[in-house]
Amino acid sequence: MTTFITRFDTKGDGVRLAVKDLLDMEGVPTTAGSRSLADVAQPAERDAPCLAGARAAGARIVGRTNLHELALGGTGVNPWFGTPVNPLDPRRVPGGSSSGSAVAVATDEADVAIGSDTGGSVRIPSACCGTAGLKTTWGRVSTEGVWPLAPSLDTIGPMARDVAGLTTGMALLEPGFTVTAAAPSVVGYLADPSADPEVSAAVERALAATGWEVVEVELAAWEEVPPLAAVIVIKEAFASDGALLAARPDGISPAVAELIRGGEHVTEAQLAAAKAAADRLRAALSDLFSRVELLATPTLPRFAPLLDDEEDLDIFRHMLPVNLAGVPALALPVPTPGALPASLQLVGPWEAEAALLAAGAVVEAAVA
């Protein structure tokens, strides 16, 4: 069981930063959490450009965090480097793919972590571990020097214990970033009738406590997206990792290998259907954001699955629509009467990161 694939000794008073082992760091091999890559990877010649702000700010990189192999999965279970321990309940998955990043901030081994999010990989582990995560607008933060999964969906974002940490993380990724936006006054709420009632109740209580006008909305385009978006993910995953699988099949776990191979058989008709669904979703969100400022959903429909459970694709229900639309989203823990927190997802229009963080601060104060 391990949070980090590589640890570094650091000194100084800069922000303690954990970096997902998907991003190149000068002089260090990138493993992407996969034995097949780790066995042949050479030390990177240069940092991924998205680390430039952290270097300039004097951040102390404490280590390279573990992840779901090749970033292709939502549980965070890793057969090669161990599975980070969920600090809320060790019987449960830490969430993937940025599992080590969420655990590092949850256990105070880092102030901020950098994760990637292609289909929920920042938000799922944040929800599972009771921390905060920000999926950024597609293309806002460079993914150059980052091992790709599905480039048309891949994003980089900060993870932390709270909104203040996420704001610090955004400033490391984008020097000069500040939260100047006002918090919203009108928020749309997309209820999930099939979610765990305790999760839904916690999300609704948190929204009610903010004092915002909360308007229940329907989004048919949201509901149709997850299976179609998954087609894009596996198609592009085959383009990213198919050669690695062919060269070193014994170093990729069977479950991940099966997903990669599935991408070879995606048809042009399936891709066209997925892209048409993306167009419908973007149009629906554009209309929605003309009437409300942000959209709220449960981050996950249920609490973190148990380690022995089979991976449930339902975990991506409220994740993949965000990635397919390219818009930013914030995952934030909210209390329940039980031992585990639920997680609220706030979704904003293009490049609304500052507004999301302003809203997140309101939620934190309301539920404290």
Kinemage of the C-alpha trace (Angstrom):
@kinemage 1
@onewidth
@group {chain A} dominant
@subgroup {mainchain}
@vectorlist {calphas} color= white
{ca met a 1} P 0.000 0.000 0.000
{ca thr a 2} L 1.605 3.278 -1.019
{ca thr a 3} L 0.635 6.876 -1.597
{ca phe a 4} L 3.841 7.767 -3.437
{ca ile a 5} L 5.748 5.965 -6.161
{ca thr a 6} L 8.771 8.209 -5.513
{ca arg a 7} L 9.499 10.334 -2.432
{ca phe a 8} L 11.854 13.332 -2.269
{ca asp a 9} L 13.612 14.898 0.702
{ca thr a 10} L 12.814 18.598 0.681
{ca lys a 11} L 13.747 21.556 2.821
{ca gly a 12} L 12.499 25.112 2.967
{ca asp a 13} L 9.229 26.830 3.615
{ca gly a 14} L 7.558 26.602 0.203
{ca val a 15} L 4.233 24.921 -0.435
{ca arg a 16} L 4.507 21.129 -0.153
{ca leu a 17} L 3.453 19.841 -3.557
{ca ala a 18} L 2.695 16.268 -4.612
{ca val a 19} L 2.804 15.540 -8.349
{ca lys a 20} L 0.924 12.695 -10.014
{ca asp a 21} L 3.374 10.293 -11.639
{ca leu a 22} L 1.880 11.093 -15.004
{ca leu a 23} L 3.687 14.430 -15.374
{ca asp a 24} L 7.290 14.635 -16.512
{ca met a 25} L 9.809 15.934 -13.986
{ca glu a 26} L 13.354 16.614 -15.098
{ca gly a 27} L 15.697 13.782 -14.143
{ca val a 28} L 12.921 11.414 -13.006
{ca pro a 29} L 11.272 8.603 -15.027
{ca thr a 30} L 7.520 8.862 -15.554
{ca thr a 31} L 5.794 5.570 -14.720
{ca ala a 32} L 2.091 6.404 -15.191
{ca gly a 33} L 1.557 3.801 -12.470
{ca ser a 34} L 2.348 0.994 -14.922
{ca arg a 35} L 5.037 -1.664 -14.691
{ca ser a 36} L 5.268 -1.789 -18.485
{ca leu a 37} L 6.294 1.851 -18.635
{ca ala a 38} L 8.321 1.928 -15.416
{ca asp a 39} L 10.609 -0.839 -16.683
{ca val a 40} L 11.655 1.119 -19.775
{ca ala a 41} L 11.123 4.792 -18.899
{ca gln a 42} L 14.161 7.048 -19.021
{ca pro a 43} L 14.585 10.122 -16.820
{ca ala a 44} L 12.654 13.021 -18.312
{ca glu a 45} L 14.775 15.637 -20.036
{ca arg a 46} L 12.624 18.499 -18.782
{ca asp a 47} L 9.635 19.309 -16.606
{ca ala a 48} L 6.137 19.325 -18.009
{ca pro a 49} L 5.425 23.026 -18.684
{ca cys a 50} L 2.564 23.060 -16.178
{ca leu a 51} L 5.160 22.697 -13.387
{ca ala a 52} L 6.916 25.952 -14.292
{ca gly a 53} L 4.780 28.057 -11.957
{ca ala a 54} L 5.394 25.735 -9.032
{ca arg a 55} L 9.148 25.801 -9.628
{ca ala a 56} L 9.163 29.598 -9.856
{ca ala a 57} L 7.148 29.884 -6.642
{ca gly a 58} L 9.597 27.690 -4.724
{ca ala a 59} L 7.143 24.847 -4.136
{ca arg a 60} L 8.711 21.825 -2.452
{ca ile a 61} L 7.862 18.728 -4.483
{ca val a 62} L 7.542 16.028 -1.849
{ca gly a 63} L 6.959 13.130 -4.202
{ca arg a 64} L 5.396 11.525 -7.230
{ca thr a 65} L 1.975 10.152 -6.358
{ca asn a 66} L 0.549 6.774 -7.197
{ca leu a 67} L -2.391 6.389 -9.565
{ca his a 68} L -4.696 3.940 -11.242
{ca glu a 69} L -2.551 2.301 -13.902
{ca leu a 70} L -2.149 4.498 -17.011
{ca ala a 71} L -4.873 6.728 -15.519
{ca leu a 72} L -7.463 4.325 -16.934
{ca gly a 73} L -9.826 3.527 -14.069
{ca gly a 74} L -11.843 5.003 -11.236
{ca thr a 75} L -10.903 2.900 -8.201
{ca gly a 76} L -7.222 3.765 -7.710
{ca val a 77} L -6.391 0.085 -7.191
{ca asn a 78} L -2.881 -0.533 -8.548
{ca pro a 79} L -1.408 -4.055 -8.748
{ca trp a 80} L 2.136 -2.851 -9.445
{ca phe a 81} L 2.793 -0.111 -6.901
{ca gly a 82} L 0.168 -0.892 -4.283
{ca thr a 83} L -3.092 0.885 -3.580
{ca pro a 84} L -3.102 4.105 -1.526
{ca val a 85} L -5.082 3.684 1.688
{ca asn a 86} L -8.343 5.598 1.886
{ca pro a 87} L -7.895 7.690 5.047
{ca leu a 88} L -11.626 7.711 5.764
{ca asp a 89} L -12.027 3.936 5.660
{ca pro a 90} L -9.201 1.561 4.668
{ca arg a 91} L -11.765 -0.974 3.443
{ca arg a 92} L -12.767 1.405 0.652
{ca val a 93} L -11.086 2.412 -2.593
{ca pro a 94} L -9.236 5.744 -2.624
{ca gly a 95} L -10.727 6.536 -6.034
{ca gly a 96} L -8.929 6.976 -9.321
{ca ser a 97} L -7.113 7.744 -11.193
{ca ser a 98} L -5.411 10.432 -9.039
{ca ser a 99} L -5.585 8.232 -5.950
{ca gly a 100} L -2.217 9.067 -4.398
{ca ser a 101} L -2.776 12.778 -4.927
{ca ala a 102} L -6.023 12.728 -2.925
{ca val a 103} L -4.524 10.603 -0.148
{ca ala a 104} L -1.409 12.801 0.060
{ca val a 105} L -3.433 15.924 0.823
{ca ala a 106} L -5.966 14.097 3.000
{ca thr a 107} L -3.190 12.764 5.247
{ca asp a 108} L -1.322 16.109 5.314
{ca glu a 109} L 1.691 14.753 3.450
{ca ala a 110} L 1.241 17.615 0.984
{ca asp a 111} L -0.490 20.988 1.010
{ca val a 112} L -1.461 20.740 -2.647
{ca ala a 113} L -1.373 17.944 -5.198
{ca ile a 114} L -1.554 18.006 -8.958
{ca gly a 115} L -3.816 15.465 -10.608
{ca ser a 116} L -5.228 14.814 -14.038
{ca asp a 117} L -8.882 14.469 -14.977
{ca thr a 118} L -10.037 12.759 -18.180
{ca gly a 119} L -13.272 11.223 -16.932
{ca gly a 120} L -13.336 12.254 -13.282
{ca ser a 121} L -9.808 11.454 -12.130
{ca val a 122} L -9.460 14.551 -9.932
{ca arg a 123} L -13.028 14.570 -8.646
{ca ile a 124} L -13.586 10.857 -7.952
{ca pro a 125} L -10.650 10.419 -5.525
{ca ser a 126} L -11.477 13.764 -3.916
{ca ala a 127} L -14.995 12.490 -3.246
{ca cys a 128} L -13.751 9.114 -2.005
{ca cys a 129} L -11.199 10.650 0.382
{ca gly a 130} L -13.208 13.637 1.648
{ca thr a 131} L -11.017 16.273 -0.010
{ca ala a 132} L -11.455 18.999 -2.618
{ca gly a 133} L -10.539 18.862 -6.303
{ca leu a 134} L -10.854 21.174 -9.279
{ca lys a 135} L -11.205 19.872 -12.826
{ca thr a 136} L -10.074 22.753 -15.031
{ca thr a 137} L -11.415 23.904 -18.393
{ca trp a 138} L -10.055 21.756 -21.219
{ca gly a 139} L -6.958 23.420 -22.667
{ca arg a 140} L -6.529 25.967 -19.886
{ca val a 141} L -3.547 24.162 -18.341
{ca ser a 142} L -0.992 22.650 -20.718
{ca thr a 143} L -0.884 18.857 -20.921
{ca glu a 144} L 2.442 18.859 -22.767
{ca gly a 145} L 4.830 16.513 -20.989
{ca val a 146} L 1.931 14.574 -19.445
{ca trp a 147} L 1.468 10.898 -20.348
{ca pro a 148} L -1.740 11.013 -22.409
{ca leu a 149} L -4.908 9.018 -21.937
{ca ala a 150} L -7.525 10.720 -24.139
{ca pro a 151} L -6.070 14.037 -25.329
{ca ser a 152} L -9.430 15.481 -26.378
{ca leu a 153} L -10.573 15.152 -22.756
{ca asp a 154} L -7.361 15.234 -20.651
{ca thr a 155} L -7.024 18.102 -18.150
{ca ile a 156} L -4.713 18.993 -15.252
{ca gly a 157} L -6.053 20.353 -11.964
{ca pro a 158} L -5.231 20.993 -8.300
{ca met a 159} L -6.261 18.875 -5.326
{ca ala a 160} L -6.199 19.959 -1.678
{ca arg a 161} L -7.966 19.638 1.638
{ca asp a 162} L -10.050 22.755 1.069
{ca val a 163} L -10.838 25.617 -1.302
{ca ala a 164} L -7.944 27.733 -0.034
{ca gly a 165} L -5.574 24.932 -1.010
{ca leu a 166} L -7.148 24.676 -4.446
{ca thr a 167} L -6.683 28.412 -4.930
{ca thr a 168} L -3.014 28.011 -4.048
{ca gly a 169} L -2.802 25.113 -6.475
{ca met a 170} L -4.340 27.135 -9.296
{ca ala a 171} L -1.799 29.897 -8.660
{ca leu a 172} L 0.991 27.309 -9.009
{ca leu a 173} L -0.450 26.054 -12.277
{ca glu a 174} L -1.322 29.526 -13.532
{ca pro a 175} L 0.843 32.231 -11.912
{ca gly a 176} L -1.200 35.310 -11.099
{ca phe a 177} L -4.445 33.375 -10.637
{ca thr a 178} L -6.710 34.903 -7.986
{ca val a 179} L -10.334 34.470 -7.025
{ca thr a 180} L -11.886 37.784 -7.962
{ca ala a 181} L -15.257 36.483 -9.106
{ca ala a 182} L -18.336 36.961 -6.966
{ca ala a 183} L -20.081 33.915 -5.565
{ca pro a 184} L -23.264 32.922 -7.413
{ca ser a 185} L -26.783 33.735 -6.338
{ca val a 186} L -28.690 31.301 -8.596
{ca val a 187} L -27.621 27.663 -8.953
{ca gly a 188} L -29.285 24.892 -10.925
{ca tyr a 189} L -29.587 21.529 -9.202
{ca leu a 190} L -29.633 18.297 -11.186
{ca ala a 191} L -31.178 15.769 -8.820
{ca asp a 192} L -30.195 12.116 -9.109
{ca pro a 193} L -33.159 9.894 -8.159
{ca ser a 194} L -31.012 6.751 -8.218
{ca ala a 195} L -28.312 8.135 -5.907
{ca asp a 196} L -27.896 6.986 -2.315
{ca pro a 197} L -30.562 8.976 -0.408
{ca glu a 198} L -27.979 9.938 2.237
{ca val a 199} L -25.715 11.417 -0.452
{ca ser a 200} L -28.561 13.345 -2.079
{ca ala a 201} L -29.783 14.652 1.277
{ca ala a 202} L -26.300 15.871 2.226
{ca val a 203} L -25.866 17.682 -1.091
{ca glu a 204} L -29.298 19.292 -0.798
{ca arg a 205} L -28.690 20.402 2.797
{ca ala a 206} L -25.399 21.986 1.796
{ca leu a 207} L -27.019 23.877 -1.065
{ca ala a 208} L -29.877 25.049 1.162
{ca ala a 209} L -27.403 26.318 3.771
{ca thr a 210} L -25.713 28.656 1.271
{ca gly a 211} L -28.711 30.938 0.904
{ca trp a 212} L -28.521 30.701 -2.885
{ca glu a 213} L -31.620 30.412 -5.023
{ca val a 214} L -31.519 26.741 -6.000
{ca val a 215} L -33.525 25.829 -9.084
{ca glu a 216} L -34.101 22.167 -9.893
{ca val a 217} L -33.271 21.498 -13.553
{ca glu a 218} L -33.434 18.633 -16.032
{ca leu a 219} L -30.765 17.863 -18.614
{ca ala a 220} L -31.602 15.001 -20.941
{ca ala a 221} L -28.323 15.559 -22.770
{ca trp a 222} L -26.426 14.950 -19.499
{ca glu a 223} L -28.035 11.563 -18.991
{ca glu a 224} L -27.138 10.197 -22.441
{ca val a 225} L -23.459 11.127 -22.332
{ca pro a 226} L -21.608 8.639 -20.043
{ca pro a 227} L -21.620 5.520 -22.273
{ca leu a 228} L -20.936 7.623 -25.361
{ca ala a 229} L -18.083 9.538 -23.745
{ca ala a 230} L -16.563 6.234 -22.635
{ca val a 231} L -16.257 5.344 -26.330
{ca ile a 232} L -14.016 8.378 -26.868
{ca val a 233} L -11.906 7.530 -23.818
{ca ile a 234} L -11.132 3.969 -24.874
{ca lys a 235} L -10.629 4.911 -28.529
{ca glu a 236} L -8.034 7.520 -27.592
{ca ala a 237} L -6.569 5.270 -24.886
{ca phe a 238} L -5.777 2.718 -27.584
{ca ala a 239} L -4.002 5.422 -29.587
{ca ser a 240} L -2.067 6.475 -26.461
{ca asp a 241} L -1.233 3.061 -24.984
{ca gly a 242} L -1.814 0.446 -27.678
{ca ala a 243} L 1.842 0.326 -28.700
{ca leu a 244} L 2.941 -0.029 -25.072
{ca leu a 245} L 0.495 -2.883 -24.593
{ca ala a 246} L 1.719 -4.613 -27.751
{ca ala a 247} L 5.361 -4.283 -26.716
{ca arg a 248} L 5.033 -5.173 -23.040
{ca pro a 249} L 1.683 -6.932 -22.420
{ca asp a 250} L 2.836 -8.630 -19.209
{ca gly a 251} L 3.404 -5.258 -17.563
{ca ile a 252} L -0.194 -4.072 -17.909
{ca ser a 253} L -2.915 -5.525 -15.683
{ca pro a 254} L -5.647 -7.573 -17.407
{ca ala a 255} L -8.451 -5.130 -16.609
{ca val a 256} L -6.596 -2.137 -18.051
{ca ala a 257} L -5.344 -4.157 -21.023
{ca glu a 258} L -8.925 -5.164 -21.834
{ca leu a 259} L -10.023 -1.520 -21.887
{ca ile a 260} L -7.134 -0.506 -24.131
{ca arg a 261} L -7.842 -3.350 -26.563
{ca gly a 262} L -11.505 -2.362 -26.642
{ca gly a 263} L -10.526 0.958 -28.154
{ca glu a 264} L -9.243 -0.762 -31.273
{ca his a 265} L -12.772 -1.853 -32.119
{ca val a 266} L -14.580 1.473 -31.737
{ca thr a 267} L -16.307 2.280 -35.016
{ca glu a 268} L -16.600 5.584 -36.824
{ca ala a 269} L -20.348 5.423 -36.262
{ca gln a 270} L -19.815 5.141 -32.499
{ca leu a 271} L -17.417 8.081 -32.541
{ca ala a 272} L -19.857 10.149 -34.573
{ca ala a 273} L -22.635 9.390 -32.084
{ca ala a 274} L -20.404 10.447 -29.199
{ca lys a 275} L -19.442 13.697 -30.895
{ca ala a 276} L -23.091 14.454 -31.676
{ca ala a 277} L -23.944 13.879 -28.009
{ca ala a 278} L -21.162 16.278 -27.038
{ca asp a 279} L -22.636 18.941 -29.302
{ca arg a 280} L -26.080 18.471 -27.759
{ca leu a 281} L -24.637 18.664 -24.254
{ca arg a 282} L -22.683 21.841 -24.948
{ca ala a 283} L -25.788 23.463 -26.399
{ca ala a 284} L -27.875 22.393 -23.396
{ca leu a 285} L -25.297 23.730 -20.948
{ca ser a 286} L -25.006 27.000 -22.848
{ca asp a 287} L -28.758 27.444 -22.530
{ca leu a 288} L -28.678 26.434 -18.872
{ca phe a 289} L -25.903 28.881 -17.993
{ca ser a 290} L -27.970 31.696 -19.482
{ca arg a 291} L -30.500 31.017 -16.710
{ca val a 292} L -28.356 29.912 -13.754
{ca glu a 293} L -24.766 30.689 -12.825
{ca leu a 294} L -23.591 27.208 -11.835
{ca leu a 295} L -24.891 23.643 -11.938
{ca ala a 296} L -24.848 21.411 -8.852
{ca thr a 297} L -24.903 17.598 -8.752
{ca pro a 298} L -23.694 14.916 -6.367
{ca thr a 299} L -20.066 14.240 -7.306
{ca leu a 300} L -20.599 10.508 -6.884
{ca pro a 301} L -24.006 8.830 -6.576
{ca arg a 302} L -22.764 6.698 -3.687
{ca phe a 303} L -20.028 6.575 -1.077
{ca ala a 304} L -16.615 5.149 -2.009
{ca pro a 305} L -16.928 1.487 -3.063
{ca leu a 306} L -15.342 -1.269 -1.024
{ca leu a 307} L -12.017 -2.627 -2.244
{ca asp a 308} L -13.597 -6.018 -2.934
{ca asp a 309} L -16.363 -4.567 -5.100
{ca glu a 310} L -16.143 -4.827 -8.863
{ca glu a 311} L -15.515 -1.514 -10.597
{ca asp a 312} L -18.887 0.124 -11.238
{ca leu a 313} L -19.055 2.388 -14.285
{ca asp a 314} L -21.897 4.237 -12.580
{ca ile a 315} L -19.181 6.092 -10.651
{ca phe a 316} L -18.602 8.140 -13.822
{ca arg a 317} L -22.251 9.218 -14.185
{ca his a 318} L -21.700 12.862 -13.249
{ca met a 319} L -18.050 12.908 -14.295
{ca leu a 320} L -17.944 12.188 -18.020
{ca pro a 321} L -20.487 14.837 -19.074
{ca val a 322} L -18.198 17.508 -17.631
{ca asn a 323} L -15.198 16.202 -19.546
{ca leu a 324} L -17.110 15.841 -22.782
{ca ala a 325} L -18.328 19.448 -22.498
{ca gly a 326} L -14.823 20.647 -21.570
{ca val a 327} L -16.101 22.851 -18.742
{ca pro a 328} L -14.622 23.173 -15.224
{ca ala a 329} L -16.019 21.515 -12.096
{ca leu a 330} L -15.330 21.562 -8.370
{ca ala a 331} L -15.734 18.577 -6.025
{ca leu a 332} L -16.177 19.514 -2.368
{ca pro a 333} L -16.925 17.368 0.712
{ca val a 334} L -20.189 18.003 2.557
{ca pro a 335} L -21.150 16.425 5.884
{ca thr a 336} L -23.596 13.604 6.500
{ca pro a 337} L -24.903 12.215 9.803
{ca gly a 338} L -22.680 9.174 9.276
{ca ala a 339} L -18.942 8.624 9.335
{ca leu a 340} L -18.351 9.390 5.652
{ca pro a 341} L -18.869 12.745 3.962
{ca ala a 342} L -20.704 13.067 0.683
{ca ser a 343} L -19.345 15.255 -2.110
{ca leu a 344} L -20.981 18.152 -3.933
{ca gln a 345} L -20.026 18.888 -7.533
{ca leu a 346} L -20.360 22.428 -8.856
{ca val a 347} L -20.045 22.832 -12.620
{ca gly a 348} L -19.443 26.150 -14.338
{ca pro a 349} L -19.266 27.562 -17.842
{ca trp a 350} L -16.022 27.756 -19.792
{ca glu a 351} L -13.117 29.143 -17.691
{ca ala a 352} L -15.286 29.707 -14.601
{ca glu a 353} L -12.651 28.359 -12.191
{ca ala a 354} L -12.592 31.552 -10.108
{ca ala a 355} L -16.388 31.570 -9.780
{ca leu a 356} L -16.362 27.909 -8.751
{ca leu a 357} L -13.783 28.539 -6.031
{ca ala a 358} L -15.733 31.575 -4.792
{ca ala a 359} L -18.809 29.368 -4.614
{ca gly a 360} L -16.868 26.629 -2.894
{ca ala a 361} L -15.798 29.024 -0.150
{ca val a 362} L -19.466 29.827 0.461
{ca val a 363} L -20.320 26.128 0.725
{ca glu a 364} L -17.460 25.499 3.152
{ca ala a 365} L -18.578 28.348 5.413
{ca ala a 366} L -22.203 27.233 5.251
{ca val a 367} L -21.566 23.647 6.307
{ca ala a 368} L -18.802 24.315 8.840
